[in-house]
């Protein structure tokens, strides 16, 4: 990595936050513990959770704690399943670091951490390399996001761009075909012949893609909706789109 790119990556990592993150829930915590890129500061787990971690081959386990201590770390109402970890945020790559990627998801002003986490989970399930978000109008890497992602945060690079339109232009320079999912798209995604490098672009529920984002996409496609409801939640739409794109390589 050259010095300039390294500086960008470090800046992005600082944007993700210098403060340690609390990641809770069985799948998200286990994935973080098994991720060699994660710096784990502390593990809070009940006796039962520690037994499960040991069965998964996780070494250097701490002494068990009471569930109420995990409640305090994870926050009121968090469904932590008896485990929470305190860890440093992962280094965030720059958009120009995605030259070797093949499948990327781009979200245009999707602000709900549950939706972003669900998209991350689907992206990991279908082998996407990265999820691109705008720095503004996107959620922080919170415990809620990580829990909903169910480990996806450890497998899919999270890239934050200061300007989404410029990020889409940068993806074009890297050879990506930018496919905007839009209910008024003239082409059907089911009939779309995907190339080797694809960036799927989705907007927030209700608003959809912003005008500039639509204009920056190479093609606008829609999903066939034969039922009485003609739109999907963004996380569901992402899962369907990822399936449609990747099944051609199956």
Secondary structure, DSSP 4 states (H G I P E B T S, - for coil): --HHHHHHHHHHHHHH-SS-EEEESHHHHHHHHT-TT--EEEEEE-HHHHHHHHHTT--S------HHHHHHHH-TT---TTEEEEEPPPPPPPGGG-TT--EEEEEES---HHHHHHHHHHHHHTT--EEEEESSSS--S-HHHHHHHTTGGGTSEEEEES-HHHHHHHHHHTT-EEEEE-TT-SEEGGG----SSEEEEEEBTTTBS-HHHHHHSSEEEE----SS-----HHHHHHHHHHHHHGGG-
